[in-house]
Amino acid sequence: MGSYRTHTIGGMLAFAGCLAALAFLVSAEISIEKGLGLFAITLMAALFPDIDTDSKGQNLFYSLFLLLDVYLILGKNYRYAAILGLLVMLPVLSRHRSWTHTLWAMLLIPAPILLLPWLLFGTELSKLLIYYVCAVAGYFSHLVIDGKYR
């Protein structure tokens, strides 16, 4: 089981991998704003499975959440801010290391990043896919560090 530092480093490595894959596969330029959003999502996903415990990781997660949510609100993206707020409450509904540390959670927890903007706002799935992939990569880094998938 990794510490918040280990999971933070894992999230950063997952982010670097996502950027490298994006550059290689799509050869798309990423703005600083989009890059920061992808970084925040990847890092939050890497910390997400442990946010149900009182820890430094929980504090870092909610600090990132606050910054991202304020950014969304200031940009008048209230619907996205509401979706994000709903998702961050999920882990406190169960006990630690239960469903949050499973492969299916790694795939399902980030799914609203992809599905809700598409269903509610008509956003193209192709524009949302990279956010989902980065979230899954960050989440996967957590599971690997905790020894779930080696």
Number of C-alpha atoms within 10 A of each C-alpha: 12 15 16 21 12 18 28 24 16 26 29 19 17 25 26 15 15 22 21 13 12 16 13 10 9 9 11 10 11 13 9 9 9 12 14 13 15 22 23 22 28 31 30 27 27 34 28 26 25 24 24 20 15 9 13 13 24 19 15 17 24 18 13 16 19 14 12 18 21 15 14 17 15 11 10 11 13 14 15 17 20 13 15 17 14 10 13 17 11 14 20 12 8 11 11 15 13 10 14 22 19 17 15 10 16 25 16 12 21 20 17 15 22 20 18 15 17 16 12 9 11 10 14 13 14 10 11 15 15 17 22 23 22 27 32 25 25 31 33 25 30 33 24 15 17 16 11 14 12 7
